[in-house]
Amino acid sequence: MSTTFIDKYLNWIKSNTVEETLADGWTEIATPFMDRHNDGLIIYAKEDRGTITLSDDGYIIGDMEMSGISVNRRMKSIRRFLSGYGVTVTDNNELQITATMQNYPVKQHLLLQAMMAASDMFAPTRHSEKNTIFLDDVVAFFDKHDIFYTPDAQFQGKSGYIHKVDFVIPKTKKNPERFVYAINAPRVNSVMTTLFMWEDIQKARAQSNKMIAMLNDERKIPNEVIAAFANYAATPITWSERNKHIADLKIA
């Protein structure tokens, strides 16, 4: 695993982020992070007496609606999913998080994580026709097979950023601590971001750990996605073959 990956990644973020001050007091921040359309994500920041409000200006939920997803019917799932990042949904469907000048970079990173994750998790699939999402399917699978886990864990990485992990399976005598990510629409961009977050956490923790990615393979997964996991000694588990990996996920 490259020892310079984190530094290169952070330099890439810095060199590809552009800010513009708007007339209404908000600052527009164009980032290199991509949504499921491979469009760069834009967020907005406004400071008022020491409190900074960060918002997506309604983009993510608006994109869900444009894709034919019944947002009102799924709002409970959306709010629950975003709460793991500390992000709320306003009455006009904006994703928002508040920050201070001290923790602003961390909160901005969490908002961007939430936007990318929501764009992935609520991408139109067979899940769009029911009230569950791929993450719910993973939870049901774990519960059915008595796979013990801690959901929505947050860890600080070596970079200082806070990252959310969907599930953490405890360390045992036979297995290291396992970080499990659920990825609904695997794409190279989202996978590389996930690998960065895992490596960043890994370098800040004393005990060894392993990354496992639960991948929805309802649609064909690009070969380069599987290769990316292999390059970083991470384990991809496709949903269609999940039952072959139950032993790898058990605590015993």
C-alpha positions as a printed NumPy array, in Angstrom:
array([[  0.   ,   0.   ,   0.   ],
       [  1.488,   3.34 ,  -1.003],
       [  2.681,   5.47 ,   1.908],
       [  2.035,   8.644,  -0.094],
       [ -1.555,   7.91 ,  -1.143],
       [ -3.137,  10.087,   1.556],
       [ -0.855,  13.05 ,   0.836],
       [ -1.502,  12.792,  -2.894],
       [ -5.235,  12.537,  -2.288],
       [ -5.321,  15.592,  -0.017],
       [ -3.206,  17.605,  -2.467],
       [ -5.631,  16.599,  -5.233],
       [ -8.558,  17.9  ,  -3.178],
       [ -6.807,  21.192,  -2.421],
       [ -5.683,  21.845,  -5.985],
       [ -9.113,  21.044,  -7.451],
       [-11.342,  22.979,  -5.061],
       [-12.515,  26.441,  -6.169],
       [-14.307,  28.999,  -3.996],
       [-16.384,  31.957,  -5.16 ],
       [-18.019,  34.549,  -2.911],
       [-21.621,  35.236,  -3.906],
       [-23.529,  38.478,  -3.534],
       [-25.875,  37.14 ,  -0.836],
       [-23.076,  36.332,   1.614],
       [-22.799,  32.665,   0.718],
       [-19.578,  31.149,  -0.62 ],
       [-19.851,  28.614,  -3.427],
       [-17.324,  25.783,  -3.124],
       [-16.813,  23.629,  -6.229],
       [-15.135,  20.354,  -5.293],
       [-13.558,  17.496,  -7.265],
       [-15.854,  14.939,  -5.601],
       [-18.326,  13.356,  -7.984],
       [-21.937,  12.266,  -7.749],
       [-23.287,   9.198,  -9.546],
       [-23.492,  11.229, -12.804],
       [-19.76 ,  12.03 , -12.522],
       [-20.636,  15.688, -11.977],
       [-18.555,  17.648,  -9.49 ],
       [-20.327,  18.341,  -6.205],
       [-20.869,  21.938,  -5.163],
       [-21.589,  23.067,  -1.613],
       [-22.365,  26.452,  -0.084],
       [-21.082,  27.994,   3.144],
       [-22.236,  31.038,   5.135],
       [-20.86 ,  32.379,   8.407],
       [-23.053,  34.154,  10.965],
       [-21.605,  35.182,  14.33 ],
       [-19.17 ,  32.323,  14.467],
       [-21.514,  29.615,  13.206],
       [-21.01 ,  28.314,   9.686],
       [-23.898,  26.741,   7.805],
       [-22.954,  24.31 ,   5.046],
       [-25.563,  23.297,   2.482],
       [-25.966,  21.396,  -0.77 ],
       [-28.707,  23.875,  -1.818],
       [-31.126,  20.988,  -2.347],
       [-29.074,  19.31 ,  -5.074],
       [-29.02 ,  15.704,  -3.807],
       [-32.716,  15.338,  -3.055],
       [-33.577,  17.297,  -6.188],
       [-31.553,  14.777,  -8.196],
       [-33.452,  11.921,  -6.539],
       [-36.742,  13.517,  -7.573],
       [-35.509,  14.06 , -11.144],
       [-34.624,  10.358, -11.246],
       [-38.177,   9.381, -10.367],
       [-37.536,   8.439,  -6.737],
       [-40.479,   9.109,  -4.408],
       [-38.66 ,  11.293,  -1.925],
       [-41.646,  11.896,   0.374],
       [-42.276,   8.17 ,   0.712],
       [-38.597,   7.518,   1.436],
       [-37.84 ,  10.579,   3.559],
       [-37.639,   8.567,   6.789],
       [-34.925,   6.366,   5.265],
       [-33.141,   9.396,   3.819],
       [-33.075,  11.244,   7.152],
       [-31.931,   8.138,   9.019],
       [-29.179,   7.493,   6.493],
       [-27.888,  11.08 ,   6.612],
       [-28.006,  11.301,  10.406],
       [-25.012,   8.957,  10.499],
       [-22.99 ,  11.836,   9.052],
       [-24.501,  14.462,  11.348],
       [-26.369,  15.914,   8.364],
       [-29.989,  17.073,   8.535],
       [-32.628,  17.692,   5.863],
       [-34.325,  21.076,   5.979],
       [-37.975,  21.781,   5.184],
       [-36.974,  22.786,   1.648],
       [-34.968,  19.553,   1.17 ],
       [-31.485,  20.964,   1.608],
       [-28.783,  18.82 ,   3.177],
       [-27.214,  20.92 ,   5.925],
       [-24.608,  20.695,   8.654],
       [-23.362,  23.43 ,  10.985],
       [-19.793,  24.099,  11.989],
       [-17.492,  26.426,  13.908],
       [-14.348,  27.971,  12.488],
       [-12.375,  25.301,  14.353],
       [-14.175,  22.216,  13.032],
       [-15.225,  23.598,   9.65 ],
       [-12.925,  21.331,   7.539],
       [-14.196,  18.219,   9.342],
       [-17.853,  19.186,   8.917],
       [-17.364,  20.094,   5.25 ],
       [-15.822,  16.67 ,   4.686],
       [-18.764,  14.983,   6.429],
       [-21.266,  16.866,   4.269],
       [-19.434,  15.824,   1.111],
       [-19.283,  12.227,   2.342],
       [-23.034,  12.353,   2.977],
       [-23.732,  13.775,  -0.482],
       [-21.638,  11.128,  -2.245],
       [-23.038,   8.325,  -0.123],
       [-26.656,   9.429,  -0.61 ],
       [-26.105,   9.816,  -4.347],
       [-24.832,   6.219,  -4.363],
       [-27.254,   4.63 ,  -1.905],
       [-30.399,   6.165,  -3.4  ],
       [-29.424,   5.687,  -7.032],
       [-32.345,   4.256,  -9.043],
       [-32.319,   0.449,  -8.716],
       [-34.855,  -2.163,  -7.751],
       [-34.691,  -0.539,  -4.277],
       [-36.376,   2.525,  -5.756],
       [-39.58 ,   0.511,  -5.978],
       [-39.735,  -0.248,  -2.252],
       [-39.115,   1.509,   1.038],
       [-35.757,  -0.126,   1.759],
       [-32.3  ,   0.693,   0.458],
       [-29.258,  -1.507,  -0.176],
       [-27.945,  -0.664,   3.288],
       [-31.153,  -2.098,   4.773],
       [-30.588,  -5.319,   2.838],
       [-27.082,  -5.609,   4.278],
       [-28.425,  -5.079,   7.812],
       [-31.1  ,  -7.756,   7.259],
       [-28.456, -10.165,   5.948],
       [-26.193,  -9.571,   8.963],
       [-29.061,  -9.973,  11.411],
       [-30.327, -13.154,   9.745],
       [-26.924, -14.819,  10.046],
       [-26.04 , -13.491,  13.521],
       [-23.208, -11.337,  12.229],
       [-22.506,  -8.882,  15.036],
       [-21.599,  -5.301,  14.15 ],
       [-21.601,  -1.685,  15.248],
       [-23.367,   0.558,  12.699],
       [-22.541,   4.139,  11.684],
       [-19.197,   4.349,  13.486],
       [-17.088,   7.482,  13.075],
       [-13.286,   7.539,  13.212],
       [-10.69 ,  10.268,  12.897],
       [ -8.059,   9.543,  10.286],
       [ -4.401,  10.521,  10.173],
       [ -5.395,  13.496,   8.015],
       [ -7.594,  14.856,  10.827],
       [-10.787,  14.205,   8.86 ],
       [-13.668,  12.295,  10.426],
       [-14.942,   9.354,   8.377],
       [-18.112,   7.287,   8.752],
       [-17.93 ,   3.512,   8.483],
       [-21.171,   1.684,   7.756],
       [-20.379,  -1.303,   9.989],
       [-17.54 ,  -2.347,  12.281],
       [-17.161,  -6.037,  13.137],
       [-15.05 ,  -6.542,  16.284],
       [-11.613,  -8.11 ,  16.401],
       [-11.343, -11.766,  17.457],
       [ -8.515, -14.234,  17.942],
       [ -8.91 , -15.387,  14.336],
       [ -9.833, -12.127,  12.6  ],
       [ -8.744,  -8.491,  12.784],
       [-11.196,  -5.655,  13.238],
       [-13.257,  -5.419,  10.042],
       [-14.629,  -2.209,   8.512],
       [-17.551,  -2.938,   6.205],
       [-18.827,  -0.48 ,   3.611],
       [-22.073,  -0.939,   1.664],
       [-21.794,   0.399,  -1.895],
       [-24.987,   0.409,  -3.908],
       [-23.666,   1.624,  -7.27 ],
       [-19.925,   0.795,  -7.393],
       [-17.982,   3.296,  -9.492],
       [-14.267,   4.014,  -9.669],
       [-14.637,   7.489,  -8.154],
       [-16.699,   6.4  ,  -5.149],
       [-14.52 ,   3.351,  -4.559],
       [-11.298,   5.385,  -4.537],
       [-12.865,   7.801,  -2.05 ],
       [-13.853,   4.871,   0.168],
       [-10.346,   3.41 ,  -0.047],
       [ -8.872,   6.768,   0.967],
       [-11.149,   6.971,   4.02 ],
       [-10.27 ,   3.44 ,   5.105],
       [ -6.533,   3.945,   4.67 ],
       [ -6.701,   7.278,   6.485],
       [ -8.409,   5.587,   9.457],
       [ -6.069,   2.614,   9.321],
       [ -2.969,   4.767,   9.613],
       [ -4.367,   6.406,  12.752],
       [ -5.254,   3.183,  14.584],
       [ -2.887,   1.006,  16.584],
       [ -4.645,  -2.287,  15.909],
       [ -4.758,  -3.961,  12.529],
       [ -7.971,  -3.931,  10.566],
       [ -9.409,  -5.18 ,   7.312],
       [-11.731,  -3.54 ,   4.807],
       [-14.705,  -5.385,   3.332],
       [-16.98 ,  -3.839,   0.696],
       [-20.479,  -5.191,   0.172],
       [-21.204,  -4.423,  -3.49 ],
       [-24.615,  -4.375,  -5.136],
       [-24.006,  -6.222,  -8.398],
       [-27.525,  -5.796,  -9.752],
       [-25.683,  -4.063, -12.579],
       [-22.289,  -5.209, -13.877],
       [-19.441,  -3.925, -11.734],
       [-16.548,  -2.445, -13.76 ],
       [-13.393,  -4.581, -13.686],
       [-11.335,  -1.613, -12.517],
       [-13.488,  -1.368,  -9.391],
       [-12.65 ,  -4.936,  -8.363],
       [ -8.991,  -4.305,  -9.235],
       [ -8.904,  -1.201,  -7.038],
       [ -9.948,  -3.212,  -3.99 ],
       [ -7.353,  -5.882,  -4.769],
       [ -4.614,  -3.256,  -5.062],
       [ -5.292,  -2.125,  -1.501],
       [ -5.737,  -5.584,   0.045],
       [ -9.448,  -4.945,   0.58 ],
       [-12.082,  -7.634,   0.131],
       [-15.007,  -7.005,  -2.249],
       [-18.107,  -9.175,  -1.674],
       [-20.714,  -9.027,  -4.402],
       [-24.302,  -9.256,  -3.212],
       [-25.046, -12.246,  -5.434],
       [-22.271, -14.217,  -3.691],
       [-22.787, -12.946,  -0.148],
       [-23.705, -16.349,   1.262],
       [-20.244, -17.669,   0.38 ],
       [-18.667, -15.166,   2.781],
       [-20.737, -15.602,   5.938],
       [-17.798, -17.242,   7.74 ],
       [-15.561, -14.266,   6.845],
       [-18.023, -11.913,   8.521],
       [-18.705, -13.875,  11.691],
       [-17.04 , -12.891,  14.953],
       [-15.963, -16.463,  15.718]])
